[in-house]
Amino acid sequence: MAKILIVDDQACVRELLSEELISEGYRVATAGDAESVSGHLRFLQPDLVLLDLYLDGPEGFGVLGDIKRQKPDLPVIIFTAYDSYVDDPRVSQADGYVIKGVALDELKRKIADVLRRKPVSQNEVETEIDFSQFRAAQGF
């Protein structure tokens, strides 16, 4: 199942989202500050990032720019309490925008939609090929 990195400075939000997404079958990691995001991207290799725009430290748009410079194809969904940025041109770097406080079902649908559109990585393709070759060798 897909790996999701939640970036939010509020521990209660990270915990709630983690529980909800784990119950949906996702693997989840969290980051509470902008400084730890790069390490998570490098070592976790997430399939999607949920990003709050208001973090302690750098503004979330700066973090979004950093993510897209490091991993241009990594989907990022902005998950924020503020609807005032919907028309901000910087939002175009993100793959979705969901306002906190709405039902989590909307967020889960957006995550599923974005992951469905995400191109399959070369590692995933190789794993599928290896598995199909194994099945053929076993007479399946």
Buried (B, 14 or more C-beta within 10 A) or exposed (E): EBBBBBBBBBEEBBEBBBEBBEEBEBBBBBBBBBEBBBEBBEEBEBBBBBBBBEBEEBEBBBBBBBBBEEBEEBBBBBBBEBEEBEEEEBBEBBBBBBBBEEEBEEBBEBBEBBBEEBEEEEEEEEEEEEEEEEEEEEEE
